[in-house]
C-alpha cells in the first residue's frame, strides 16, 4: 500500500486532535469495548499492577476524535465480537491458578536504542561487495516493562520478535551479529548482574524427559536449584496446586514412545520447572505453540495473568492470538521490520491506530487486524480493476511496505502513547549484593552426579527402546543365529560358518549400540541444553553420569547374549576361559560402540539426519574389516580408516579366541588364522578397541562442550 500525501496530512491533523482530548472522562475509553474479563479486573485491583499501569502513563484517547476510515488493503476477518457479552460462548473452567505475591525484589526491565545488524555476506566463493550494507534485524528499539505487567509481543514472520526476546533474556542470538544499545534491570546495567538469578526462560517447545512424571520433573529441578534447608516437597506441592497439576502429578510427560499428559499440562509443567526458584522475571517464547485455542486461552487467563497479578514481570511473544486471548493482554508491543509500531496498554491500541488512519473494522479480532496491517502480504494483492496495481513489481511493493512501516514507527515515536523507557517503578529497587535472594545456589558435584545418575536409570528403565527392547533384540538375534547356523561341527566346512557367525556377532553388536544411542540421545540433547544453560550442572558431570548409567544394562545384555549364543551354536569350548574372553570382549565392544553413538548423537540433533548418517559411516568401516577384502589389497589411501574400524579389531579378537586351541578334524591341513594373516596380536586388538572407545567418548565430550557453549 503506498501512502499518499493527503493520507499523511490527514493523519497529522487527527494526531493533533488527540492532544486536545486529554480531559475526556475515563469511562469513554476503549477499555469498555475490549474488557480484559474477570482475570483483567482482578489484575487491575492489584496494587502492584495498578501502580505499574499508572507509571506507564495515563494518556487518554477519546473515541469521538478517532478517524472513521480504514485501510482498504486490510483483510476483514469476521468473528464473534469479543467486546459483547455472548451467552453462547464457551465458559472457561471455574478454577484458576493462583500464586502468592513474590517476596523477592520486583523486576523492571528497560531497553534503550537496541539495534542488531547482520554483517553482509557474499555468495559462494564470492567476496562481499564493498558497498554492501548490513541487514538490520532490530532497529533502535526502546521501552520498559514494570513489575506486575505482562507484555505480549506480536509481529509478522521476520519482524525480529524472537531475536529481540532472546537478546532481552540474555540468550545471545548470534556471536556474529553487531549489537548496540543498553538493557537495564531495575536501573542496573544487565552486564553487571548475574541475570540468570532473577529470570526464567520458557522455550517454545516443551523440553522435558518423556519418561518422567510431572512431579518428578519439578522435584528434580527443586533438588538441583534450591538451597539446602528448603522443603522441596512443600515447594513442589505448592507449584502443583498453583498450576492445577495435582491430578497429573504422577502421570508421565509422554512423547512418541510413551503416553502422557495433555499439551496444556505439559506446558504448565515446563513453566513450573522454571518457577521452582520463584523468579520475578519470566520470558516465554510463543507459549501457545501446539495448544488448541481453548487450552491456549486457559493458559493466558489462568496462568500468565495470575503470575503478573502476583507482582512478577512477564514478557512473551505470540504469533496470532484469538480475540479471547487478546482480551487478557496487559501491555502490547507490535513489531514489524525490526521497528516498534506500538508499546503501551493493549486496551488503547485500537483507538491509537484508528487515530492515524488504521481503523480496526467492527467485529474483527484486533490481533488479526494488526497482523494484516504489519504484513507485506496484505499489500501483495493488487486490485484487478486497477491497471496501475497490476504493473507493480515486487520491488515497488517492498518499497511501499518499508514506507508504511516507517510511517507507523515514526508516528508511534512522536505519539503521547510512546512508552517512556526512563520511567522508574517505585518498587524496582537496586539488585546485587549479599542478600540471600541474590545468591544463586549450585549443588556440589557429588549431588549433581547422584541426581543425574538416578534420573538416567529411571529413563532407561521406562524407555522401551533403551531397556527391555534391547534385551529382547539380543535374545532374538541369538536365537536367529542358532536357527540359521545350527550347532557347528569341527570339520573344514565349519570354518566358513564359524567365521560368518563371528562377523555377524561383531556387526550386530556395533550396529545395535551405535543406533541405540544415536537415535535416543537427540531427544535428550535439548533437555541438556536447557538445564545446562540454567546452570543446574556441569557438562562433565552430565556426561559421566550418562555413560555410567548405561553400564548395568550393558552388563545384562552382554551376559544374556553370550550365555544364550555361545554353547548353543557350539563355539570353542576347549576351556571355560574362551567363554570368559568372548563375554568380556563383547561387553567392551558394546561400550566402545556406544562411544561412537554418543559422538554421533551429540553432533546431530535431528533423528532423521542421524538415521541417514548411520549407514554412511558404518558401511565403509565394515568393508575395511578384513572379512570382505584381504587387508593387503586395501588401497593405501583407505588404510587410516581401517585402523579406526571397530569391525576390524572385533573380528580379529573373536577369530583369535575361536580358532586358537580349536581342534578341527582337518588339522593340520587347515589353518584359519593363517588364512586371515592378522598382523596384530589378540592382546593388541583388545587394547586398540579400548583405545578407540575412549577416543570416541572424548570426542563426544568435546562436541558436547562445544554445543553447550554455543547454545548457552
VMD Tcl script that draws the C-alpha trace (Angstrom):
set ca {
  {0.00 0.00 0.00}
  {1.57 3.28 -0.99}
  {0.93 6.23 1.29}
  {-0.48 9.37 -0.32}
  {0.48 12.79 0.99}
  {-3.15 13.50 1.75}
  {-3.31 10.42 3.99}
  {-0.30 11.57 5.98}
  {-1.62 15.12 6.25}
  {-5.00 13.85 7.40}
  {-3.36 11.60 9.96}
  {-1.31 14.52 11.34}
  {-4.49 16.53 11.84}
  {-6.02 13.60 13.68}
  {-2.99 13.29 15.92}
  {-3.27 16.93 16.91}
  {-6.89 16.33 17.84}
  {-5.75 13.61 20.27}
  {-3.72 16.16 22.23}
  {-6.86 18.26 22.74}
  {-8.81 15.35 24.19}
  {-6.87 14.66 27.43}
  {-9.78 15.76 29.63}
  {-12.17 13.13 28.28}
  {-13.80 11.07 31.01}
  {-12.13 7.75 31.86}
  {-15.35 5.84 31.20}
  {-15.26 6.74 27.48}
  {-12.09 4.71 26.92}
  {-11.94 1.64 24.79}
  {-11.34 -0.44 27.90}
  {-15.12 -0.69 28.00}
  {-15.03 -2.10 24.45}
  {-12.19 -4.63 24.93}
  {-12.52 -5.59 28.58}
  {-9.95 -7.99 29.98}
  {-12.61 -10.18 31.55}
  {-12.65 -11.39 35.10}
  {-8.91 -12.03 35.14}
  {-8.16 -8.49 33.94}
  {-10.33 -6.88 36.60}
  {-8.58 -8.92 39.26}
  {-5.25 -7.69 37.97}
  {-6.43 -4.09 37.94}
  {-7.46 -4.39 41.58}
  {-3.94 -5.46 42.49}
  {-1.93 -2.57 43.88}
  {1.20 -3.79 42.15}
  {-0.37 -3.98 38.72}
  {-2.23 -0.70 39.20}
  {0.95 1.13 40.12}
  {2.68 -0.33 37.08}
  {-0.06 0.87 34.77}
  {-0.13 4.36 36.26}
  {3.60 4.69 35.87}
  {3.34 3.90 32.16}
  {1.25 6.98 31.53}
  {-2.45 7.81 31.64}
  {-2.80 9.35 28.19}
  {-6.44 9.15 27.19}
  {-7.71 8.94 23.64}
  {-11.31 9.95 23.02}
  {-13.33 7.74 20.72}
  {-15.04 10.82 19.35}
  {-11.77 12.00 17.87}
  {-11.00 8.78 16.03}
  {-10.90 8.65 12.26}
  {-13.65 6.64 10.65}
  {-11.73 5.48 7.57}
  {-9.87 2.20 7.44}
  {-7.07 0.65 5.43}
  {-8.59 -0.56 2.13}
  {-5.94 -3.29 1.80}
  {-6.66 -4.87 5.17}
  {-8.35 -8.25 5.07}
  {-11.50 -8.35 7.18}
  {-11.86 -11.39 9.37}
  {-15.45 -11.67 10.58}
  {-15.52 -13.27 14.04}
  {-17.60 -13.17 17.18}
  {-17.34 -9.69 18.73}
  {-15.20 -10.17 21.81}
  {-16.46 -6.95 23.40}
  {-20.11 -8.03 23.59}
  {-21.40 -10.46 26.18}
  {-22.43 -13.67 24.45}
  {-24.21 -16.35 26.48}
  {-23.29 -18.98 23.85}
  {-19.54 -18.51 24.23}
  {-17.84 -21.49 25.95}
  {-17.02 -20.78 29.57}
  {-13.56 -21.29 30.98}
  {-13.09 -23.71 33.89}
  {-14.17 -22.44 37.29}
  {-10.71 -22.96 38.82}
  {-7.86 -20.50 38.35}
  {-4.17 -20.69 39.08}
  {-3.04 -18.55 41.97}
  {0.43 -17.54 43.07}
  {1.48 -15.89 46.29}
  {2.79 -12.37 45.87}
  {6.51 -12.61 45.41}
  {8.73 -11.73 48.36}
  {11.79 -11.13 46.22}
  {12.82 -7.87 44.61}
  {10.39 -6.88 41.88}
  {11.87 -6.51 38.42}
  {11.67 -3.72 35.87}
  {13.31 -4.39 32.51}
  {14.23 -1.41 30.34}
  {15.91 -1.33 26.96}
  {17.18 1.69 25.07}
  {18.28 2.08 21.45}
  {18.62 -1.66 20.84}
  {19.96 -2.20 17.33}
  {21.12 -5.54 15.94}
  {22.58 -5.89 12.46}
  {23.82 -8.87 10.47}
  {27.02 -8.20 8.50}
  {26.69 -8.55 4.73}
  {27.60 -11.89 3.21}
  {28.90 -12.74 -0.22}
  {27.78 -15.60 -2.39}
  {29.53 -18.92 -2.83}
  {33.23 -18.24 -3.44}
  {32.44 -14.54 -3.81}
  {33.75 -11.60 -1.87}
  {31.42 -9.27 -0.04}
  {30.80 -6.18 -2.21}
  {32.40 -3.06 -0.78}
  {29.14 -1.11 -0.95}
  {27.11 -3.88 0.72}
  {25.18 -2.71 3.76}
  {24.45 -4.80 6.85}
  {20.94 -6.18 7.28}
  {19.08 -4.56 10.16}
  {17.25 -7.09 12.33}
  {16.28 -4.75 15.19}
  {16.15 -1.01 14.59}
  {16.55 1.32 17.58}
  {14.08 -0.31 19.99}
  {13.34 1.33 23.34}
  {10.85 0.55 26.07}
  {10.26 -0.83 29.55}
  {8.17 -3.43 31.37}
  {7.41 -2.94 35.05}
  {6.53 -5.22 37.96}
  {3.04 -6.67 37.70}
  {2.87 -6.15 33.95}
  {2.67 -8.80 31.25}
  {3.94 -7.75 27.82}
  {2.75 -9.59 24.71}
  {4.95 -9.11 21.63}
  {3.17 -9.58 18.30}
  {4.80 -9.40 14.90}
  {4.68 -10.96 11.47}
  {7.27 -13.54 10.46}
  {10.67 -11.88 10.16}
  {9.69 -8.97 12.39}
  {12.55 -9.77 14.79}
  {10.44 -10.61 17.84}
  {12.26 -13.86 18.66}
  {15.66 -12.20 18.22}
  {14.51 -9.39 20.49}
  {13.19 -11.78 23.16}
  {16.40 -13.85 23.12}
  {18.61 -10.78 23.37}
  {16.47 -9.27 26.11}
  {16.58 -12.52 28.10}
  {20.35 -12.78 27.88}
  {20.41 -15.53 25.25}
  {22.81 -14.15 22.67}
  {21.13 -14.64 19.26}
  {24.50 -14.99 17.49}
  {28.12 -14.13 18.11}
  {28.44 -12.70 14.59}
  {25.78 -10.00 14.92}
  {26.58 -6.37 15.61}
  {24.70 -5.24 18.71}
  {24.15 -1.78 20.15}
  {22.08 -0.32 22.97}
  {21.66 -0.89 26.69}
  {19.49 -3.18 28.80}
  {18.97 -2.37 32.47}
  {17.38 -4.33 35.30}
  {15.98 -2.02 37.97}
  {18.30 0.68 36.68}
  {21.44 -1.50 36.77}
  {23.20 -2.50 33.56}
  {22.40 -6.14 32.87}
  {26.03 -6.99 32.13}
  {26.90 -6.17 35.76}
  {24.42 -8.69 37.16}
  {24.19 -12.45 37.22}
  {20.99 -12.15 35.23}
  {20.09 -15.84 35.46}
  {19.39 -15.49 39.19}
  {16.43 -13.23 38.59}
  {14.89 -14.56 35.38}
  {13.47 -17.70 33.80}
  {13.07 -18.58 30.13}
  {10.35 -20.93 28.89}
  {11.17 -22.26 25.44}
  {8.69 -22.58 22.62}
  {8.94 -26.38 22.69}
  {8.27 -28.24 25.93}
  {11.72 -29.70 26.62}
  {11.18 -32.42 29.24}
  {12.01 -36.10 29.69}
  {9.06 -38.03 28.28}
  {9.51 -40.86 30.79}
  {9.43 -38.66 33.91}
  {6.25 -37.77 35.75}
  {5.14 -34.19 36.29}
  {6.10 -34.33 39.96}
  {9.48 -35.92 39.22}
  {10.34 -33.11 36.78}
  {9.54 -30.49 39.39}
  {11.30 -32.39 42.18}
  {14.49 -32.78 40.11}
  {14.53 -29.02 39.45}
  {13.91 -28.33 43.14}
  {16.78 -30.53 44.31}
  {19.13 -29.04 41.72}
  {18.26 -25.37 42.19}
  {17.00 -24.82 45.73}
  {19.49 -24.39 48.61}
  {19.84 -26.88 51.48}
  {17.23 -26.46 54.18}
  {14.45 -25.80 51.68}
  {11.45 -28.07 51.94}
  {11.46 -29.49 48.40}
  {8.26 -31.45 48.88}
  {6.36 -28.38 50.07}
  {7.68 -26.21 47.24}
  {6.75 -28.78 44.60}
  {3.30 -29.33 46.11}
  {2.67 -25.58 46.15}
  {3.53 -25.35 42.46}
  {1.35 -28.33 41.59}
  {-1.58 -26.63 43.31}
  {-0.85 -23.22 41.80}
  {-0.60 -24.65 38.27}
  {-3.57 -27.01 38.78}
  {-1.44 -30.08 38.13}
  {-2.39 -32.16 41.19}
  {-4.32 -34.73 39.17}
  {-1.49 -35.12 36.66}
  {1.31 -35.18 39.24}
  {2.03 -38.90 38.83}
  {1.45 -39.04 35.07}
  {4.42 -39.26 32.71}
  {5.15 -36.28 30.45}
  {4.84 -38.52 27.42}
  {6.16 -38.42 23.90}
  {6.40 -40.52 20.72}
  {7.04 -43.76 22.66}
  {5.30 -43.03 25.96}
  {1.70 -41.98 26.59}
  {1.50 -38.93 28.84}
  {-0.19 -35.70 29.87}
  {-2.10 -33.29 27.67}
  {-0.49 -30.39 25.83}
  {-1.73 -27.83 28.34}
  {-0.44 -29.84 31.29}
  {2.92 -30.28 29.58}
  {3.15 -26.53 29.02}
  {2.29 -25.78 32.65}
  {4.93 -28.30 33.75}
  {7.53 -26.51 31.64}
  {6.65 -23.28 33.39}
  {6.67 -25.00 36.78}
  {10.24 -26.21 36.23}
  {11.31 -22.60 35.67}
  {9.19 -21.27 38.56}
  {10.83 -23.59 41.08}
  {13.25 -20.83 42.13}
  {10.45 -18.23 42.29}
  {11.86 -15.90 39.57}
  {10.38 -12.43 39.24}
  {11.05 -12.07 35.52}
  {9.71 -14.70 33.12}
  {10.31 -14.84 29.37}
  {8.13 -17.10 27.19}
  {8.71 -17.82 23.51}
  {5.33 -18.39 21.83}
  {3.86 -20.44 24.71}
  {0.67 -21.31 22.81}
  {2.53 -23.30 20.14}
  {0.97 -26.76 19.83}
  {-2.03 -25.89 22.01}
  {-5.62 -25.77 20.84}
  {-7.44 -22.45 21.14}
  {-9.31 -23.40 24.33}
  {-6.16 -24.62 26.12}
  {-4.22 -21.55 24.96}
  {-6.93 -19.25 26.28}
  {-6.99 -21.11 29.58}
  {-3.21 -20.78 29.81}
  {-3.28 -17.00 29.37}
  {-6.26 -16.43 31.64}
  {-5.35 -18.77 34.48}
  {-1.54 -18.87 34.47}
  {0.11 -15.81 32.95}
  {-2.47 -13.39 34.32}
  {-2.08 -14.89 37.80}
  {1.71 -14.63 37.59}
  {1.50 -10.95 36.66}
  {-1.04 -10.29 39.40}
  {1.45 -11.68 41.94}
  {3.91 -8.91 41.08}
  {6.07 -10.77 38.57}
  {7.15 -9.32 35.23}
  {6.05 -11.36 32.20}
  {7.37 -10.94 28.64}
  {6.08 -13.27 25.94}
  {5.98 -13.48 22.17}
  {2.85 -14.78 20.47}
  {2.19 -15.24 16.78}
  {-1.52 -14.64 16.17}
  {-3.82 -14.89 19.21}
  {-7.56 -15.20 19.00}
  {-9.83 -12.49 20.36}
  {-10.32 -14.18 23.75}
  {-6.56 -14.36 24.34}
  {-6.18 -10.75 23.17}
  {-8.59 -9.65 25.90}
  {-6.12 -10.89 28.52}
  {-3.23 -8.77 27.25}
  {-1.97 -6.12 29.63}
  {0.82 -4.42 27.69}
  {1.11 -4.86 23.92}
  {4.16 -4.46 21.66}
  {3.74 -4.55 17.89}
  {6.84 -5.15 15.76}
  {7.42 -5.06 12.01}
  {10.62 -4.73 10.04}
  {12.61 -4.67 13.28}
  {10.81 -1.50 14.44}
  {8.41 -0.78 17.28}
  {5.00 0.28 15.98}
  {3.32 0.33 19.38}
  {4.24 -0.32 23.02}
  {1.67 0.57 25.65}
  {-1.61 -0.63 27.15}
  {-3.30 -3.19 24.93}
  {-6.66 -1.54 25.61}
  {-5.51 1.68 23.91}
  {-4.07 0.11 20.75}
  {-7.24 0.01 18.63}
  {-8.06 3.67 19.36}
  {-4.48 4.75 18.71}
  {-4.24 3.15 15.26}
  {-7.67 4.42 14.31}
  {-6.39 7.92 15.05}
  {-3.62 7.56 12.46}
  {-5.76 6.09 9.71}
  {-5.64 2.36 10.51}
  {-9.11 1.65 11.85}
  {-9.96 -1.85 13.01}
  {-13.32 -2.89 11.49}
  {-16.08 -3.80 13.90}
  {-16.48 -7.45 14.86}
  {-12.86 -8.09 13.91}
  {-10.18 -9.59 16.13}
  {-7.72 -6.73 16.83}
  {-4.80 -9.17 16.71}
  {-5.80 -10.32 13.21}
  {-6.16 -6.71 12.12}
  {-2.72 -5.78 13.45}
  {-1.11 -8.80 11.80}
  {-2.61 -7.85 8.44}
  {-1.57 -4.25 8.94}
  {2.05 -5.28 9.62}
  {2.30 -7.96 6.92}
  {3.72 -7.34 3.47}
  {1.37 -9.99 2.10}
  {-1.53 -7.59 2.71}
  {-0.01 -5.30 0.05}
  {0.74 -8.10 -2.37}
  {-2.84 -8.40 -3.60}
  {-3.34 -5.89 -6.43}
  {-6.83 -4.83 -7.39}
  {-7.59 -6.49 -10.72}
  {-9.66 -3.47 -11.78}
  {-6.74 -1.13 -11.27}
  {-4.24 -1.38 -14.15}
  {-1.63 0.56 -12.17}
  {-1.69 -2.06 -9.44}
  {-1.07 -4.81 -11.98}
  {2.13 -3.07 -13.12}
  {3.63 -3.06 -9.67}
  {6.74 -5.13 -9.22}
  {7.87 -6.87 -6.08}
  {10.44 -4.12 -5.54}
  {7.75 -1.46 -5.60}
  {5.64 -3.42 -3.14}
  {8.61 -3.79 -0.79}
  {9.26 -0.07 -1.10}
  {5.64 0.71 -0.23}
  {5.85 -1.66 2.73}
  {9.02 -0.06 4.09}
  {7.49 3.41 3.77}
  {4.33 2.24 5.52}
  {6.24 0.63 8.42}
  {8.50 3.67 8.66}
  {5.47 5.94 8.81}
  {3.80 3.86 11.54}
  {7.03 3.71 13.55}
  {7.56 7.48 13.27}
  {4.00 8.19 14.35}
  {4.48 5.99 17.42}
  {7.77 7.70 18.33}
  {6.06 11.11 18.22}
  {2.90 9.94 19.97}
  {1.99 10.67 23.57}
  {1.45 6.93 23.98}
  {5.13 6.23 23.39}
  {6.49 4.14 26.25}
  {8.93 6.09 28.45}
  {11.89 3.76 28.95}
  {13.39 6.13 31.53}
  {10.44 5.92 33.93}
  {11.18 4.03 37.15}
  {8.76 1.92 39.17}
  {8.92 2.76 42.90}
  {9.24 -0.90 43.92}
  {12.07 -1.69 41.49}
  {14.93 -1.50 43.97}
  {18.59 -1.98 43.10}
  {19.78 -5.56 42.69}
  {23.02 -7.27 43.64}
  {24.83 -7.60 46.92}
  {24.92 -10.34 49.52}
  {21.20 -10.77 50.14}
  {20.14 -14.41 50.24}
  {17.79 -13.98 47.30}
  {20.66 -12.63 45.19}
  {22.82 -15.72 45.71}
  {22.24 -18.49 43.20}
  {22.52 -22.00 44.61}
  {24.57 -24.58 42.72}
  {24.78 -28.10 44.17}
  {28.11 -29.84 44.63}
  {29.48 -32.25 42.06}
  {28.56 -35.28 44.17}
  {24.91 -34.24 44.42}
  {24.77 -33.35 40.72}
  {26.19 -36.74 39.77}
  {23.83 -38.71 42.01}
  {20.67 -36.91 40.89}
  {21.60 -37.23 37.22}
  {22.53 -40.88 37.62}
  {19.20 -41.72 39.28}
  {17.26 -39.85 36.61}
  {19.16 -41.66 33.83}
  {18.40 -45.03 35.43}
  {14.68 -44.20 35.55}
  {14.72 -43.01 31.96}
  {16.46 -46.18 30.74}
  {14.09 -48.49 32.59}
  {10.96 -46.68 31.39}
  {12.01 -46.16 27.77}
  {11.26 -49.34 25.81}
  {13.78 -48.77 23.02}
  {16.59 -48.25 25.53}
  {15.82 -51.02 28.05}
  {13.88 -54.23 27.58}
  {13.65 -53.58 23.85}
  {17.41 -54.05 23.65}
  {17.32 -57.17 25.80}
  {14.66 -58.77 23.62}
  {16.60 -57.81 20.49}
  {19.79 -59.51 21.68}
  {17.92 -62.68 22.63}
  {16.10 -62.68 19.30}
  {19.34 -62.31 17.31}
  {20.94 -65.12 19.33}
  {18.04 -67.43 18.52}
  {18.07 -66.33 14.86}
  {21.79 -67.16 14.54}
  {21.13 -70.55 16.10}
  {18.30 -71.24 13.63}
  {20.40 -70.25 10.62}
  {23.73 -71.85 11.53}
  {22.60 -74.51 13.98}
  {25.19 -76.32 16.12}
  {28.57 -76.05 14.37}
  {30.71 -79.10 13.60}
  {34.51 -79.26 13.78}
  {35.21 -80.13 10.14}
  {36.71 -77.95 7.45}
  {33.31 -76.82 6.18}
  {32.52 -75.36 9.61}
  {35.34 -72.79 9.29}
  {33.36 -70.58 6.91}
  {30.27 -70.90 9.11}
  {32.23 -70.08 12.26}
  {33.77 -67.02 10.63}
  {30.34 -65.95 9.42}
  {28.91 -66.24 12.93}
  {31.78 -64.19 14.37}
  {31.32 -61.45 11.77}
  {27.55 -61.30 12.30}
  {28.08 -61.11 16.07}
  {30.57 -58.25 15.64}
  {28.33 -56.40 13.18}
  {25.18 -56.81 15.26}
  {26.82 -55.58 18.47}
  {28.27 -52.47 16.82}
  {25.11 -51.61 14.89}
  {22.75 -52.12 17.83}
  {24.75 -49.97 20.21}
  {25.58 -47.16 17.78}
  {21.99 -46.97 16.61}
  {20.54 -47.35 20.10}
  {22.40 -44.28 21.36}
  {22.33 -42.11 18.26}
  {18.53 -42.41 17.99}
  {17.82 -41.76 21.68}
  {20.34 -39.08 22.58}
  {18.93 -36.37 20.23}
  {15.74 -36.41 22.35}
  {17.77 -35.70 25.49}
  {20.00 -33.10 23.86}
  {17.51 -30.19 24.17}
  {16.92 -31.06 27.85}
  {20.65 -30.93 28.49}
  {20.97 -27.57 26.72}
  {18.10 -26.07 28.74}
  {19.31 -27.35 32.09}
  {22.96 -26.58 31.43}
  {22.15 -23.02 30.36}
  {20.23 -22.72 33.64}
  {23.45 -23.71 35.47}
  {21.94 -26.81 37.04}
  {25.03 -28.93 36.44}
  {28.32 -29.07 34.57}
  {28.92 -30.77 31.22}
  {31.47 -33.14 32.77}
  {29.12 -34.42 35.46}
  {26.28 -34.88 33.00}
  {28.46 -36.83 30.56}
  {29.97 -39.09 33.22}
  {26.58 -39.89 34.73}
  {25.19 -40.62 31.27}
  {27.99 -43.09 30.48}
  {27.92 -44.85 33.83}
  {24.15 -45.22 33.81}
  {24.46 -47.40 30.70}
  {26.87 -49.90 32.32}
  {24.32 -52.09 34.22}
  {22.16 -52.62 31.12}
  {25.29 -53.20 29.05}
  {26.36 -55.93 31.52}
  {22.94 -57.59 31.35}
  {22.83 -57.53 27.54}
  {26.36 -58.90 27.14}
  {25.71 -61.69 29.65}
  {22.37 -62.80 28.19}
  {23.65 -62.67 24.63}
  {26.83 -64.64 25.41}
  {25.11 -67.29 27.54}
  {22.32 -67.90 25.00}
  {24.61 -67.96 21.95}
  {27.99 -69.40 22.88}
  {27.27 -73.03 23.80}
  {24.11 -73.34 21.70}
  {25.97 -72.54 18.48}
  {28.98 -74.62 19.53}
  {31.80 -72.09 19.64}
  {35.23 -73.02 21.04}
  {34.79 -74.89 24.34}
  {38.29 -76.23 24.93}
  {38.30 -74.21 28.17}
  {35.90 -72.01 30.15}
  {38.40 -69.16 29.67}
  {37.38 -68.97 26.00}
  {33.82 -68.08 27.05}
  {35.07 -65.52 29.57}
  {37.12 -63.81 26.86}
  {34.13 -63.85 24.49}
  {31.80 -62.44 27.18}
  {34.20 -59.75 28.47}
  {35.19 -58.60 24.99}
  {31.53 -58.45 23.94}
  {30.93 -56.08 26.84}
  {33.99 -54.00 25.84}
  {32.82 -53.84 22.22}
  {29.33 -52.72 23.29}
  {30.90 -49.98 25.40}
  {33.15 -48.79 22.54}
  {30.26 -48.80 20.04}
  {28.18 -46.73 22.47}
  {31.02 -44.19 22.49}
  {30.72 -43.91 18.71}
  {26.98 -43.46 19.14}
  {27.45 -40.72 21.74}
  {29.78 -38.78 19.43}
  {27.27 -39.02 16.58}
  {24.28 -38.27 18.79}
  {25.85 -35.09 20.14}
  {26.86 -33.95 16.67}
  {23.42 -34.50 15.11}
  {20.29 -33.02 16.67}
  {17.80 -34.42 14.15}
  {16.85 -38.10 14.28}
  {16.14 -38.23 10.57}
  {19.63 -36.97 9.80}
  {21.07 -39.49 12.27}
  {19.25 -42.38 10.58}
  {20.69 -41.38 7.22}
  {24.14 -40.85 8.69}
  {24.48 -44.32 10.29}
  {24.94 -46.38 7.08}
  {27.21 -43.73 5.58}
  {29.62 -44.19 8.49}
  {29.10 -47.87 9.31}
  {29.25 -49.50 5.86}
  {32.71 -48.15 4.82}
  {34.15 -49.21 8.18}
  {32.54 -52.63 7.79}
  {34.09 -53.13 4.34}
  {37.50 -52.42 5.83}
  {37.17 -55.12 8.49}
  {39.14 -57.71 6.52}
  {36.17 -60.04 6.13}
  {35.19 -58.97 2.61}
  {38.58 -57.78 1.32}
  {42.02 -59.03 2.27}
  {43.75 -56.30 4.24}
  {46.78 -56.44 1.91}
  {44.53 -55.45 -1.02}
  {43.09 -52.31 0.64}
  {44.15 -49.08 -1.07}
  {46.82 -47.13 0.87}
  {44.57 -44.07 0.98}
  {41.99 -46.07 2.95}
  {44.47 -47.55 5.41}
  {43.89 -44.87 8.13}
  {40.16 -45.65 8.11}
  {40.96 -49.34 8.51}
  {42.59 -48.66 11.86}
  {39.58 -46.79 13.28}
  {37.19 -49.57 12.28}
  {35.78 -51.45 15.26}
  {34.78 -54.18 12.82}
  {38.42 -54.94 12.06}
  {39.56 -55.25 15.66}
  {36.50 -57.13 16.90}
  {36.75 -59.69 14.09}
  {40.42 -60.25 14.98}
  {39.72 -60.76 18.70}
  {36.80 -63.12 18.08}
  {38.80 -65.07 15.48}
  {41.83 -65.44 17.76}
  {39.60 -66.57 20.63}
  {37.72 -69.05 18.42}
  {40.49 -70.68 16.41}
  {43.30 -70.79 18.96}
  {43.18 -74.25 20.54}
  {40.18 -75.34 18.44}
  {40.52 -78.99 17.43}
  {39.37 -79.35 13.83}
  {39.16 -82.71 12.06}
  {41.06 -81.27 9.11}
  {44.10 -80.24 11.18}
  {46.91 -79.66 10.45}
  {45.93 -79.14 6.81}
  {43.57 -76.28 7.65}
  {44.76 -73.10 9.41}
  {42.01 -70.47 9.71}
  {44.22 -67.91 11.47}
  {46.90 -68.36 8.84}
  {44.34 -67.64 6.15}
  {43.43 -64.35 7.88}
  {47.10 -63.41 8.25}
  {46.45 -60.88 11.02}
  {49.39 -58.57 11.66}
  {48.28 -57.67 15.22}
  {48.01 -59.95 18.22}
  {44.85 -60.63 20.24}
  {46.03 -58.50 23.16}
  {46.91 -55.61 20.84}
  {43.47 -55.82 19.20}
  {41.75 -55.69 22.60}
  {43.83 -52.65 23.62}
  {43.06 -50.85 20.36}
  {39.33 -51.50 20.85}
  {39.50 -49.98 24.33}
  {41.53 -47.04 23.00}
  {39.07 -46.37 20.17}
  {36.16 -46.49 22.62}
  {37.91 -43.99 24.89}
  {38.69 -41.76 21.89}
  {35.04 -41.80 20.81}
  {33.90 -40.80 24.31}
  {36.44 -37.98 24.46}
  {35.28 -36.76 21.04}
  {31.68 -36.85 22.25}
  {32.63 -34.89 25.35}
  {34.40 -32.20 23.31}
  {31.44 -31.91 20.94}
  {29.02 -31.70 23.89}
  {31.15 -28.94 25.41}
  {31.01 -27.01 22.14}
  {27.25 -27.46 21.86}
  {26.74 -26.29 25.45}
  {28.88 -23.22 24.84}
  {27.22 -22.28 21.56}
  {23.67 -22.76 22.86}
  {24.27 -21.08 26.23}
}
mol new
graphics top color blue
foreach p $ca { graphics top sphere $p radius 0.5 }
foreach p [lrange $ca 0 end-1] q [lrange $ca 1 end] { graphics top cylinder $p $q radius 0.2 }
display resetview
